[in-house]
Amino acid sequence: MAAASTPPTPLPDARLYVPNQEGWEAKIKLDTEKVYCYAKLPGEEYFHLILNGEIFLQGEIEKYCLRCALRIGVATQDRLFWQNRVGKRRPPAV
């Protein structure tokens, strides 16, 4: 009975955001074709595979696993990214 009275541990927020969404799509690898992440992990000399069932981000030509997308800044866990980014400069008036 004691186990039922303890509140469950809250799950961490696992949502990811892509601040500059234009040209990016979230995909799930569904086939047996070999697909490599376009970034090397620190200390590694090779590109790593994106595995079947793995969620990844695809740009115009590049593909990144979520871990690398977070590491290189394509994706973020900061849900307030839109408040924290530097505003675009307006072109000077002619």
C-alpha positions in Angstrom: 0.0 0.0 0.0 2.9 2.4 0.6 3.9 2.3 -3.0 0.5 3.5 -4.1 0.6 6.6 -1.9 3.9 7.9 -3.4 3.4 10.3 -6.3 4.9 9.2 -9.6 8.1 10.8 -10.7 7.4 13.4 -13.3 8.8 12.7 -16.7 11.3 15.2 -18.1 10.1 17.5 -20.9 11.4 15.7 -24.0 10.0 18.1 -26.6 12.3 19.6 -29.2 12.0 22.8 -31.2 13.5 23.9 -34.5 13.9 27.7 -34.3 14.5 28.2 -38.0 11.9 25.8 -39.4 12.1 26.7 -43.1 13.5 23.8 -45.1 13.5 21.3 -42.2 11.2 18.2 -41.7 11.0 15.7 -38.9 11.1 12.2 -40.3 11.1 8.6 -39.1 13.5 6.2 -40.8 11.3 3.4 -42.1 13.4 1.5 -44.7 16.5 -0.6 -44.8 18.6 1.9 -46.8 21.7 3.0 -45.0 21.3 6.7 -44.0 24.1 8.5 -42.2 23.9 11.6 -40.0 25.7 14.5 -41.6 27.6 15.3 -38.4 30.4 13.4 -36.7 30.2 12.9 -33.0 33.0 14.6 -31.0 36.1 12.5 -31.0 34.9 10.2 -33.8 36.4 10.0 -37.3 33.3 8.6 -39.0 29.6 9.5 -39.7 27.2 7.4 -37.7 24.0 5.6 -39.0 20.5 6.7 -38.5 18.7 3.5 -37.5 15.4 2.1 -38.5 12.6 3.7 -36.4 14.8 6.7 -35.4 13.4 10.2 -35.7 15.7 12.6 -37.5 15.7 16.0 -39.1 16.0 16.4 -42.8 17.0 19.6 -44.5 17.4 20.2 -48.3 20.3 17.7 -48.5 21.4 17.1 -45.0 20.1 14.7 -42.4 20.8 14.9 -38.7 20.0 12.6 -35.8 18.3 14.4 -33.0 21.4 14.3 -30.8 23.5 16.0 -33.4 20.7 18.4 -34.3 20.7 19.6 -30.7 24.5 19.7 -30.5 25.0 21.8 -33.6 22.0 24.1 -32.8 19.5 23.1 -35.5 17.1 22.0 -32.7 16.7 23.2 -29.1 15.0 22.1 -25.9 14.4 25.8 -25.0 10.7 26.2 -25.5 11.1 30.0 -25.2 13.6 30.1 -28.1 11.4 32.7 -29.9 11.9 35.1 -27.0 15.7 34.5 -26.7 16.8 34.8 -30.3 18.3 37.9 -31.8 15.8 39.8 -34.0 16.4 40.0 -37.7 17.8 43.3 -38.8 15.7 45.4 -41.0 17.3 46.6 -44.3 18.2 50.3 -44.3 15.7 52.6 -45.8 16.6 53.9 -49.3 
